[in-house]
């Protein structure tokens, strides 16, 4: 009986820890998006922000589930409170998919975000998916398949900047005791 109770307690504690970590990661994505951004002078008023790099870092270090949730919640919340409410549904879907794809590829074949080439591939593969969802979302919002093309350069810049920042950060983070011990 003690063992069952002990396992139940441990399982409950693990779920709570998992929820706390996911919440912190979503908050980091939100903060990186909200407070560190540059409005683009072209396209549909998009932004270059560090939220993309934080989403990539989260997905690579913690896997697809946390990456998807942190990206969707963090950037979706930014849209809701940052004056971009109309974009929130598109952002939530695109960033959830981006986080899931990056995490799934980075954590494939027994890797846990520890293969630099796989991590870069993951980010590159996820880029057109994220951009495609935004393109379709804009096409629906603006009732035009041409107007969303103006946002493609900004989306591409945002993702490339995110990748350039995320990969070195992940390399350093993977060398820390937390990731050596737990992952």
N, C-alpha and C positions, 0 to 999 in steps of 0.2 A: 504494500500500500504506500509506503514512504517513497518508493521509487516512482510510482505513478504520479504522486503529488509533486515530487521533485522534478520530473520531466515536464509536467504541466507548468510548473513555475518557470522552468528554464525556457520552455517554448513561448510562454507569455512574455517573459523578459526579452527574449530575442525579437519577438514581433514589435514590442515597444521600442527597442533600440533601433530596429529597422525603420520604424515610423519617424523617430526623432532624426535619424540620419537623412532620410528622404526629405523631411521638412527643412532641415538646415540647408541641404543642397538646393531645394527650390528657392529658399530665401537668398542664397548666394547668386543664383541665376537672376532673380528679380533685382537685387542690388546692382549687379554688374550691368544689367540692362538699363535700369532707371537712372543711375547716377553717373555712368561713364558712357555717354553717347554723343554722336555728332550727327546732326540732321543733314541729309544729303540735299544739295541744291537742284537735283534732277529726279526724274521718276515720279512716283506717286507719294512723295514726301517720306520716304523710308529713312532709316537710321543705320549708322554704323555704330555698333555697341559691343561691349565685352560680354554680353549675355551669351552670344554664340560660342565664344571660347569657353565660358563656364559650362555650357551645355555639353560641349565636346569633352571637356575634362571630366565631368561627372559621368558621362557615358563610358568613357575609356576606363576610368578608375573603379567605377561601381557597377557597371553592366547595364543591360538594356532597360530593365524595369525602372531603376532609379533615374537613369538618363531620360527616359520618356516622361516620367512624372515630373522631374525637376524642370525640364524644358517647358512642358505644357503649363504647369502651374506657375512657374516663375515668369515666363514671358507673357502668358495669358493674363496674369495679374497686372503686369506692367501695362498692357493694353487697356485693361479695365480702369486702372487708377491714373494712367498717364495721358488720358485724353484721346486714346486710339480705340475706343470701345467697339467701333464697327469692325475692327480688325481681329478682335479677340477670338471668334470661332475659327478663323483661318489660322491664326497663330497657334492656338491650342492644338489643332490637328497637325499642322506642319511640323511643329516642334516636338510633339509626341512621336511622330514617325521618324523624324531625324534622330532623336535620342535613342529610340529603339533600334534603328538600323545601325547606328554607330556602335552601340553597345553589343548588339548581336554579332557583328563582324569582329569587333575587337576582342570579344570573349569566345570566339569560335575555335574549333580544333584544339581544345584544351588550354588555350591561352586565356589570360585574365587581364587583358589590356597591357600585356608585357612585350608585345612584338611591335616595334616602331613602324615597320612597313605595313603591317596589318591595320594599325591605328590610322595611318595616313590613308590607306585604301578605304577604310570605313568612312572617314569624313568625306572623301571624294565621292564615294558611291551615294552617300546620303544627300549631298548637295543638290543634285537635280530633282530629287524627290521633294525636298523642302521648297525649292524654287517652283516646282510644278504645282504644288498645292497652293502656294501664294498666287501663282499665275491664274489658276482656275478660280480661286477666291476673288481676285480682282476682276476677272472677266465677268463673273456673276454680279459683283457690286457695281461695276461701271457699264455693264451691258455692252461690252466691247471685247473682242479678242485681240485687238491691236493695241489699245491703251496700256495693258499690263506689260508690254514689251519694254516700256520705258524703265521699269523697275528691275529688269534683269541685271544690268551692270551693278547697281547698288547691292542687290542680293548676292551677286558673285563676290564683290569686294568684301562684304560682311563675312561671308563664309571663308574666304581665303585668309583674311585677317584673323578670324577665329582659329583656323587651323595653324597658322604661323605661331600664335601664342600658345595654343593648347598642347602641341606636341612637346616642346621643351619643358613646360610645366609638368606634364605627365611623366616625363623621363626623370625629373628631379623627385617628384612625389613617390614614384615607385621605389626609390632608394631609401625612403624614410622607414623607420622601424614599424610604423603602423601597417604599411602596405607589405612589407617583407613578412611580418608576422601573420596578418589576417588574410592576405590575398596572395 
